[in-house]
Amino acid sequence: MTKLSKLNVSNPKVWVVIGVGVAGILILAEVHRRRSKKSMKEDYGAFVERVELLPFPQPPLPAAPLSLSALTFAIKDNIDVKEYVTGFGSPEWKRTHEVATKTAMVVTALLKNGSTCVGKTIMDEFGLGVAGENVHYGTPTNPKLPSHIPGGSSSGSAVAVAAELVDFALGTDTTGCIRVPAAFCGVFGFRPSHGSVSTIGVLPVSQSLDSIGWLARDPSVLHRVGHVLLQLPSVEPKKTRCFVIADDLSQLCKVPKQKTVYVVTKVIEKLSGYQKPKHLNLGQYIASNVPSLKCFIEQSTIQQNGMSTLRALSSVMFLLQRYEFKTNYEEWMNAVKPRLGSQVSNHIAAAVTSAPENIKVLYKVRTEMRVAMQNLLKNDGILVLPTIADPPLKLKSRKGLSAEVHDRAFVLLGIASMSGCCQAAIPFGEHNNYPISLSFIASHGTDKFLLDTVLDMHSSLQEEASIQSSASPLPDTNGSIDASALLKEKGNAAYKGKQWNKAVSYYTEAIKLNDNATYYCNRAAAYLELGCFQQAEEDCTKAISLDKKNVKAYMRRGTARESLLFYKEALQDIRHALVLEPQNKFASVAEKRLRKLIS
């Protein structure tokens, strides 16, 4: 008989002792649970696995310390570490694969230069997606916006950097997988020229688009890591820097230009070796220089402004990604039939069922894009554009990316992915409590030039961004030139003669003399022809405020908003026009097209 059986269970003191014991166990369990929760919060859910890889031995004195000495880093969970299974963001993948036999070359290079790896970070399953949400491992907490997504697929890497858990982190970028989380988490992100960093020991998504990149809070760390991974020379002949501002792409982002391109322009004026920036409609340039894209542009589109070309470019990017992903993983997918998150499931279903008619055309577009960007930027040009157009969604948003947000994002992200150019995403402060991120793109192979430029400009950009964030809004320099009836007629004549800049000038003089809805509406038509969609939208809004029944103003504002990829707002305008004028055939066609785009 045991000692317990000898106890008199009818004795109340016995039950008190038992109760205290059980309570103690429960308290210990609760303490453990809270500690685990606290630990999870402390690392912001960034890590899928903690791994410590110590740096190679430092050289003996008096040799200088290694370039990355004392820095810590994390790596995305599609990068191999010897004796660990590379998870690829999927428990099913991890379960069905063996440990890696070698460590990826990029990791070894970083260890050789003095840095310490502290863990593997969470990523979107199979690197598909830009939200940063993973149904199996959880969504890392965005330190800048805890109630919003961190961006992906290199979500954990961006969060680890933004939360100051590491000095820098490695990720991969296929369709924006470093640039998006860099923008959403308010850190620097660098996508190097395609093929410039070794991918040995890294699981591919789409070999034609994949780049091994990195994220950092400090531009000097971004620069030092680049020198190691790109094996760059320490010195290079100084070049004049020629900036090109993509005006059509700047309009996609509703952050005031005073806080973005105006900051860049002001800094360029102050620094030596920087030429006055040029302005360009990039969509129109690509339409003229990438002829293979024509067969991917929807025949029904009415947009002749280049934005349809950029949408076609992003669609080719996804066709290429799906084709190569299918080639890489279809056999495993069919054999294992893994349990997938809904968004990833949609991506994979599209990949497995996709069968482009002519694969060679996809690669031809990529080749033409690289040549076009090389001809535009040469070896001293830098293209300026928003990293991402919209702020991050709230966590667990049921709707996910709407069609218009998707299009606005990927017309921006597709440029570097499809051309193989290098791109740096740079934090520019905040607007309405959301991080602002602007990007610099340089031609393929000019990575050192781009990294040097970011480092050279950073302190001045930071200073100017701070000044502009607290400055009064700038006057609208595009909207102060027009007159009355005679000037309006001159404007109409200039418009018919396709002299749209002159038409804008006449209409603006007319507006100075007479705040008339028709003049605003006419000027909006000229702005549409020039591809100045934000100005057209503003003029139509003013016209509508003066005349609530101005059908043309609703139609033109709808066209401007569609061109800016704000489909829902465009649809509202077109429907308003139809209420005022039910027989308007143009509005009926536009409504059907917009409903199709939104669905």
C-alpha positions in Angstrom: 0.0 0.0 0.0 1.4 3.4 -1.0 1.8 6.3 1.4 -1.0 8.2 -0.4 -3.5 5.4 0.2 -2.7 5.6 4.0 -3.9 9.2 4.1 -7.3 9.8 5.7 -9.1 11.4 2.8 -11.9 12.5 5.1 -9.5 14.8 6.9 -10.0 18.4 5.6 -6.3 19.2 6.1 -5.5 16.6 3.4 -7.7 18.4 0.9 -6.1 21.8 1.7 -2.6 20.3 1.0 -3.8 18.7 -2.2 -5.5 22.0 -3.2 -2.4 24.0 -2.6 -0.4 21.5 -4.6 -2.7 21.7 -7.6 -2.9 25.5 -7.4 0.9 25.6 -7.4 1.0 23.5 -10.6 -1.5 25.8 -12.2 0.4 28.9 -11.2 3.6 27.4 -12.6 1.9 26.5 -15.8 0.5 30.1 -16.1 3.9 31.6 -15.3 5.4 29.4 -18.1 2.6 30.4 -20.5 3.1 34.1 -19.8 6.9 33.8 -20.1 6.5 32.1 -23.4 4.1 34.8 -24.5 6.5 37.5 -23.3 9.4 35.8 -25.2 7.3 35.7 -28.3 6.6 39.4 -28.0 10.2 40.2 -27.4 11.2 38.8 -30.8 8.0 40.2 -32.5 7.3 36.7 -33.8 10.1 37.2 -36.4 11.9 33.9 -36.0 10.8 30.5 -37.0 14.0 29.0 -35.5 16.9 30.2 -33.4 20.3 29.3 -34.9 23.7 30.6 -33.7 26.4 30.6 -36.3 29.6 32.2 -35.0 31.9 34.3 -37.2 35.2 33.0 -38.5 38.2 33.9 -36.4 39.3 37.5 -36.5 42.8 38.2 -38.0 45.5 38.8 -35.3 46.5 42.4 -34.5 47.6 44.7 -35.9 45.4 43.7 -38.8 42.1 45.8 -39.1 38.9 44.1 -37.8 36.7 42.4 -40.4 34.2 44.6 -42.2 31.1 43.2 -40.5 32.7 42.5 -37.1 30.3 42.7 -34.1 27.2 42.8 -36.4 24.4 40.3 -36.0 22.1 39.1 -38.8 19.2 36.8 -39.5 18.3 34.8 -42.6 15.0 34.0 -44.4 13.9 30.4 -44.0 14.6 29.5 -47.7 18.4 29.8 -47.1 20.4 26.7 -46.2 22.3 26.2 -43.0 24.2 23.0 -42.6 22.5 20.4 -40.3 19.2 22.3 -40.3 16.1 21.6 -42.5 15.3 24.6 -44.7 11.6 25.2 -44.1 10.5 27.3 -47.0 7.8 28.8 -44.8 5.9 25.4 -44.9 5.7 22.7 -42.2 4.9 20.2 -45.0 8.1 21.1 -46.9 10.1 20.8 -43.7 8.6 17.4 -42.8 9.4 15.9 -46.2 13.0 17.2 -46.6 16.3 16.3 -45.0 18.8 18.6 -43.3 21.0 20.7 -45.5 24.5 19.3 -46.1 26.1 22.7 -46.7 25.5 26.3 -45.6 24.5 28.8 -48.4 27.4 30.7 -49.9 25.9 34.1 -48.9 25.8 33.1 -45.2 29.4 31.8 -45.3 30.5 35.1 -46.9 28.9 37.0 -44.0 30.4 34.8 -41.3 33.9 35.1 -43.0 33.6 38.9 -42.6 32.9 38.8 -38.9 29.1 38.8 -38.5 27.1 36.4 -36.3 23.9 34.7 -37.5 21.2 34.4 -34.8 18.3 32.7 -36.4 16.0 31.9 -39.3 13.0 34.2 -40.0 9.4 33.5 -40.9 8.4 34.0 -44.5 5.3 33.6 -46.6 4.8 30.0 -47.7 7.1 29.1 -50.6 7.9 32.8 -51.0 4.5 33.4 -52.7 2.8 36.6 -51.5 3.7 40.1 -50.3 1.5 40.3 -47.2 3.9 38.6 -44.7 1.1 36.5 -43.2 1.8 32.8 -42.6 -1.1 30.6 -41.4 1.3 28.0 -39.9 3.9 30.0 -38.1 2.0 33.2 -37.5 2.5 36.8 -38.8 5.5 38.7 -37.5 4.5 41.9 -35.7 5.3 45.1 -37.6 7.1 47.2 -35.0 6.0 50.4 -36.8 2.4 49.4 -37.1 1.5 46.5 -34.9 -2.1 46.3 -36.1 -1.0 46.1 -39.8 0.8 43.5 -41.9 4.6 43.6 -42.1 4.8 42.9 -45.8 6.4 39.8 -47.3 7.6 37.4 -48.3 10.7 38.4 -46.3 8.5 39.4 -43.4 10.5 38.0 -40.5 13.7 39.5 -41.8 12.2 43.0 -42.1 10.6 42.8 -38.6 13.9 41.5 -37.0 15.7 44.6 -38.4 12.9 47.1 -37.7 12.6 45.8 -34.1 16.4 46.1 -33.6 16.8 42.4 -32.9 19.6 42.2 -35.5 21.7 44.7 -37.4 20.7 43.4 -40.8 18.9 40.4 -42.4 19.0 38.4 -45.6 15.9 37.8 -47.7 15.0 37.1 -51.2 13.1 39.3 -53.7 11.1 37.8 -56.6 8.2 40.2 -57.2 8.9 42.6 -54.3 9.6 40.3 -51.4 12.2 42.6 -49.8 11.1 46.0 -51.1 7.5 45.7 -49.7 8.4 44.7 -46.1 11.2 47.3 -46.1 8.6 49.9 -47.0 5.9 48.7 -44.6 8.4 48.4 -41.7 10.2 51.6 -42.4 13.7 50.2 -43.1 16.2 50.1 -45.9 15.9 47.2 -48.4 18.2 46.4 -51.3 17.4 44.2 -54.2 20.7 43.7 -56.1 21.1 43.2 -59.8 19.8 39.9 -60.9 22.5 37.2 -60.8 25.0 39.4 -58.9 24.8 37.5 -55.6 25.2 33.7 -55.4 22.0 31.7 -55.1 23.8 28.5 -54.2 22.1 27.1 -51.1 18.9 29.1 -51.6 15.6 27.6 -52.6 14.3 29.3 -55.8 10.8 30.6 -56.5 11.5 31.8 -60.0 15.1 31.8 -61.2 14.6 34.5 -63.8 13.3 36.9 -61.2 14.9 35.9 -57.8 17.5 38.1 -56.2 19.2 37.6 -52.8 18.8 40.9 -51.0 19.2 42.4 -47.5 17.6 44.8 -45.1 19.1 47.2 -42.6 18.2 50.3 -40.4 21.5 52.0 -41.2 22.6 52.9 -44.7 26.3 52.3 -43.7 25.4 48.7 -42.7 23.4 48.3 -46.0 26.5 49.5 -47.8 29.0 47.3 -45.9 26.9 44.2 -46.5 26.7 45.1 -50.2 30.5 45.3 -50.5 30.8 41.8 -49.0 28.0 40.0 -50.9 28.7 41.7 -54.2 32.5 41.5 -53.9 32.8 45.2 -54.8 36.0 47.1 -55.2 36.6 49.6 -52.4 37.1 52.5 -54.8 35.6 53.4 -58.1 35.9 56.4 -60.4 33.5 59.1 -59.4 30.5 59.6 -61.7 28.1 62.4 -62.1 24.6 61.4 -60.9 21.7 61.9 -63.3 18.3 61.5 -61.6 15.2 60.6 -63.6 11.8 61.1 -61.9 9.0 58.8 -63.1 6.2 61.3 -63.0 3.5 58.8 -64.0 4.5 56.4 -61.2 4.8 59.2 -58.6 1.1 59.9 -59.2 0.1 56.4 -58.0 1.1 57.3 -54.4 -1.1 59.7 -52.5 1.7 60.8 -50.2 2.3 64.5 -51.1 5.2 65.1 -53.4 6.5 67.6 -51.0 7.5 64.6 -48.8 9.0 62.5 -51.6 10.3 63.7 -54.9 10.5 67.3 -53.8 12.8 66.2 -51.0 15.1 64.5 -53.5 15.0 67.5 -55.8 16.0 69.9 -53.0 18.9 67.6 -51.9 20.2 67.3 -55.5 20.4 71.1 -55.6 22.7 71.1 -52.6 25.1 68.3 -53.5 28.0 68.5 -55.9 28.2 66.1 -58.8 24.4 65.8 -59.1 22.7 67.0 -62.2 19.2 68.7 -62.2 16.7 65.9 -62.4 14.9 65.0 -65.6 11.2 64.0 -65.7 9.8 61.1 -67.6 6.6 59.2 -68.2 8.1 55.7 -67.7 5.1 53.8 -69.0 5.2 55.6 -72.3 9.0 55.0 -72.5 8.5 51.3 -71.9 5.7 51.1 -74.4 8.0 52.5 -77.0 11.0 50.4 -76.1 9.6 47.0 -75.2 7.7 46.0 -78.3 7.1 42.4 -77.1 4.7 43.8 -74.5 2.1 44.8 -77.0 0.6 41.3 -77.3 -0.1 41.3 -73.5 -2.0 44.6 -73.4 -5.8 44.1 -73.2 -7.4 45.0 -76.5 -10.3 46.6 -74.8 -8.2 49.1 -72.9 -8.7 52.8 -73.7 -5.6 53.9 -71.8 -3.0 55.2 -74.2 -0.8 56.7 -71.4 1.6 53.9 -70.7 -0.1 52.6 -67.5 -1.7 49.7 -69.5 1.9 48.9 -70.6 3.1 48.7 -67.0 0.1 46.5 -66.1 1.0 44.2 -69.0 4.6 44.1 -67.7 3.5 43.0 -64.2 1.2 40.4 -65.8 4.2 39.0 -67.7 6.2 38.9 -64.5 3.5 36.7 -62.8 3.3 34.4 -65.9 7.0 33.9 -65.7 7.0 33.4 -61.9 4.2 30.8 -62.2 5.8 29.0 -65.1 9.1 28.6 -63.3 7.6 27.8 -59.9 5.5 25.1 -61.6 8.6 23.7 -63.2 10.4 23.7 -59.9 7.8 22.2 -57.6 4.8 20.7 -59.4 6.1 17.1 -58.9 6.4 17.7 -55.1 3.1 19.4 -54.9 1.3 16.5 -56.6 3.0 13.9 -54.4 2.6 15.6 -51.0 -0.6 17.6 -51.5 0.4 20.0 -48.7 -2.1 21.9 -46.6 -1.8 25.5 -47.7 -3.1 28.9 -46.6 -5.9 30.2 -48.8 -3.8 33.0 -50.4 -0.9 30.7 -51.1 -3.3 28.0 -52.4 -4.6 30.5 -55.0 -1.1 31.4 -56.1 -0.1 27.7 -56.5 -3.4 26.8 -58.2 -2.7 29.6 -60.7 0.9 28.3 -61.1 0.0 24.7 -61.6 -2.8 25.4 -64.1 -1.0 28.1 -66.0 0.3 27.2 -69.4 1.5 30.3 -71.3 1.1 29.9 -75.1 4.6 31.1 -75.9 7.2 30.9 -73.1 9.9 32.4 -75.3 7.9 35.7 -75.4 8.1 36.0 -71.6 11.8 35.8 -71.7 12.0 38.2 -74.7 10.1 40.8 -72.7 12.6 40.4 -69.9 15.5 40.9 -72.3 14.0 43.9 -73.9 13.2 45.5 -70.5 16.9 45.1 -69.4 18.1 46.8 -72.6 15.5 49.6 -72.3 16.5 50.4 -68.7 20.2 50.2 -69.7 19.6 52.7 -72.5 17.6 55.0 -70.2 19.9 55.0 -67.1 23.3 54.0 -68.6 25.9 53.7 -65.8 25.2 57.1 -64.1 21.4 57.3 -64.0 19.0 56.7 -61.1 15.3 56.4 -61.5 13.1 57.8 -58.7 9.7 56.2 -57.9 7.6 55.2 -54.9 8.5 51.8 -53.5 4.9 51.0 -52.9 1.7 53.0 -53.6 -0.5 52.2 -50.7 -0.1 51.8 -46.9 -0.1 48.3 -45.4 -3.4 46.6 -44.9 -4.8 45.8 -41.4 -3.9 42.3 -40.1 -6.3 39.5 -41.1 -8.0 41.7 -43.7 -10.7 39.5 -45.1 -10.6 41.2 -48.5 -6.9 40.9 -49.0 -5.3 43.0 -51.8 -8.0 44.5 -54.0 -7.5 44.5 -57.7 -6.6 48.2 -57.8 -4.2 47.9 -54.8 -2.6 44.9 -56.5 -2.2 46.7 -59.8 -0.7 49.8 -58.2 1.8 47.7 -56.2 3.0 45.6 -59.0 3.3 48.2 -61.8 6.0 49.7 -59.4 7.6 46.4 -58.3 7.7 44.8 -61.8 10.2 47.3 -63.2 13.2 46.1 -61.3 12.1 42.4 -61.2 11.6 42.3 -65.0 14.7 44.4 -65.9 17.1 42.8 -63.4 18.1 46.3 -62.2 19.2 47.0 -58.7 16.8 48.9 -56.4 17.2 50.5 -53.0 14.0 51.1 -50.9 14.7 54.1 -48.7 12.6 55.2 -45.6 11.5 58.8 -45.9 9.7 59.4 -42.6 5.9 59.2 -42.2 2.7 60.5 -43.6 -0.5 60.1 -41.6 1.4 57.7 -39.2 2.3 55.4 -42.1 6.0 54.9 -43.2 7.0 56.5 -46.5 9.4 54.7 -48.7 10.9 56.0 -51.9 13.0 53.9 -54.3 16.1 54.5 -56.4 16.7 52.1 -59.3 20.0 51.9 -61.2 20.8 49.8 -64.3 22.0 46.2 -64.1 25.5 45.9 -62.7 25.8 49.4 -61.2 25.1 48.2 -57.6 28.1 49.9 -56.1 27.1 53.2 -57.7 23.6 52.9 -56.2 24.8 51.9 -52.7 27.3 54.8 -52.8 24.6 57.2 -53.8 22.2 56.1 -51.0 25.0 56.5 -48.4 26.1 59.8 -49.9 22.6 61.3 -49.9 21.2 59.8 -46.7 21.9 62.5 -44.1 20.8 65.2 -46.5 17.6 63.3 -47.4 16.9 62.8 -43.7 17.4 66.5 -42.9 15.3 67.7 -45.8 12.5 65.2 -45.2 12.3 66.4 -41.6 12.1 70.0 -42.8 9.3 69.2 -45.3 7.3 67.1 -42.8 6.8 70.2 -40.7 6.6 72.8 -43.5 3.4 74.3 -44.9 2.0 72.6 -48.0 3.5 73.9 -51.2 1.2 75.8 -53.6 0.0 73.8 -56.6 2.6 74.8 -59.2 0.7 72.9 -61.9 -2.5 74.8 -61.5 -2.0 78.5 -61.8 -2.1 79.5 -65.5 -5.6 80.3 -67.3 -8.3 83.1 -68.5 -12.0 83.7 -69.6 -14.0 83.1 -72.8 -11.4 84.1 -75.4 -8.7 82.2 -73.6 -11.0 79.2 -73.3 -11.5 79.3 -77.1 -7.7 79.5 -77.6 -7.3 76.6 -75.3 -9.9 74.6 -77.3 -8.0 75.4 -80.5 -4.7 74.3 -79.0 -6.3 71.1 -77.7 -7.7 70.2 -81.2 -4.3 70.8 -82.6 -2.9 68.4 -80.0 -0.9 71.2 -78.4 -1.9 70.1 -74.9 0.7 72.0 -72.9 -0.4 75.2 -74.7 -4.0 74.3 -74.0 -3.3 73.9 -70.3 -1.7 77.3 -70.3 -4.7 79.0 -71.9 -7.2 77.2 -69.7 -5.3 78.2 -66.6 -5.2 81.9 -67.6 -9.0 81.6 -68.1 -9.4 80.1 -64.6 -7.5 83.1 -63.1 -10.1 85.4 -64.5 -13.2 83.2 -64.0 -13.5 80.3 -61.6 -15.6 78.3 -64.1 -16.4 74.6 -64.0 -16.1 74.2 -67.8 -12.6 75.7 -67.7 -11.5 73.2 -65.1 -13.1 70.4 -66.9 -11.4 71.4 -70.2 -8.0 71.7 -68.6 -8.6 68.2 -67.1 -9.0 66.8 -70.6 -5.6 68.3 -71.6 -4.0 67.0 -68.5 -5.3 63.5 -69.3 -3.6 63.7 -72.7 -0.4 64.7 -71.0 -0.6 61.8 -68.5 -1.0 64.2 -65.6 -3.7 62.2 -63.9 -3.6 63.7 -60.4 -3.9 67.2 -61.8 -6.8 66.0 -64.0 -8.5 64.4 -61.0 -8.1 67.6 -59.0 -9.5 69.8 -61.8 -12.5 67.5 -62.2 -13.2 67.5 -58.5 -13.1 71.3 -58.6 -15.4 71.4 -61.6 -17.9 69.1 -59.8 -17.8 71.3 -56.7 -18.9 74.2 -59.0 -21.4 72.2 -61.1 -22.8 69.0 -59.5 -24.3 67.9 -62.9 -21.2 68.2 -65.0 -21.2 64.8 -66.7 -17.9 65.4 -68.5 -16.2 66.1 -65.2 -17.4 62.8 -63.7 -16.4 60.9 -66.9 -12.9 62.5 -67.0 -12.4 62.1 -63.3 -13.3 58.5 -63.7 -10.7 58.1 -66.5 -8.1 59.8 -64.4 -8.8 57.5 -61.4 -8.8 54.4 -63.6 -5.4 55.5 -65.0 -4.2 55.9 -61.4 -5.6 52.4 -60.8 -8.2 53.5 -58.3 -10.9 51.4 -59.9 -13.6 51.6 -57.2 -13.5 55.4 -57.1 -13.5 55.5 -60.9 -16.5 53.2 -61.0 -18.4 55.6 -58.6 -17.7 58.5 -61.0 -18.9 56.6 -64.0 -22.0 55.4 -62.3 -22.7 59.0 -61.2 -22.4 60.1 -64.9 -24.8 57.3 -65.9 -27.4 58.6 -63.3 -27.1 62.0 -64.9 -27.0 60.7 -68.5 -28.4 57.1 -68.7 -27.9 56.8 -72.5 -24.2 57.6 -72.3 -22.6 54.7 -74.3 -19.1 55.6 -73.3 -20.1 55.5 -69.6 -21.8 52.1 -70.1 -18.7 50.6 -71.6 -16.5 52.1 -68.9 -18.7 50.7 -66.2 -18.5 47.1 -67.5 -14.8 47.4 -67.9 -14.3 48.7 -64.3 -16.6 46.1 -62.8 -14.5 43.4 -64.5 -11.3 45.0 -63.2 -12.6 45.1 -59.6 -14.1 41.5 -59.6 
